[in-house]
């Protein structure tokens, strides 16, 4: 079909209307000379970190103890530069938000230096992150009879993927890095269907089986040896508000899960005062808003089934 060029003449006017909306709705555009963290760069950082944390499983094959030091050294050098730049951008943006300053009006703060400090502090945490992730891999193997090997878990399990990115994001969150931890968490969420806020505190030997639809809130605290199945929600019961009706941020809103708890599919546990005691089992589709003593099994009554002949 032939192009109607008369209709294309309307496009400059349409462009003007769109740009005019940038003036009218300033909360949905970031225009100026101070760039935000780049989604593409943050994802690249995550992929590089997975290469460091799980060498030989990702992009580079044929690694051995004779050449891995050069491979990892090159990755770490690049990660230093990428993290420094992206963290500096995030810190700069957070400063804007806190002080109400435009980018061009605050050149007395060395965000690059602050970004480098946090980048190095994060990189120094990588050996401990590997030790922590090793417990997660083993927990997945020990907790799933369908797992054929540790290699299969590292290659294939979305739960480990989500937990890996969470542990990276949580360390950055702990170091006070704005924006980037949430960017990482939402990227993992889009890939795995598992939504873990980077503020959640999760102990070692954590296993999410299947995983789709799992939600873990910001102030959730999970001890060691916990196992979750698909569809589990560890959420907030309510959001406290101040006298002006604004949500009060920073309060404990999500549950505490103690050691060696198992929570089966589609269970929902809500509230900052809710504690699931050590060794407890929460059955499928249970909804909890109050605490459970240690070594307790919580289930819902089995529904009755009715059978009839097909018509």
Secondary structure, DSSP 8 states (H G I E B T S, - for coil): ----HHHHTTHHHHHHHHHHHHHH-GGG---SSS----HHHHHHHHHHHHHHHTTTSSS--S--TTTHHHHHHHHHHHHHHHHHHHHHHHHHHHHHHHHT--GGG--SS-HHHHHHHHHHHHHHTHHHHHHHHHHHHHHHHHH-TT---HHHHHHH-HHHHHHHHHHHHHHHHHTT--SHHHHHHHHHHHHHS-EE-TT-EE-SS-EESS-TT-EE-TT-EE-TT-EE-TT-EEE-S---B-TTS-B--SS--S-EE-TT-EE-TT-EEE-TT-EE-TT-EE-TT-EE-S-B-TT-EE-------------
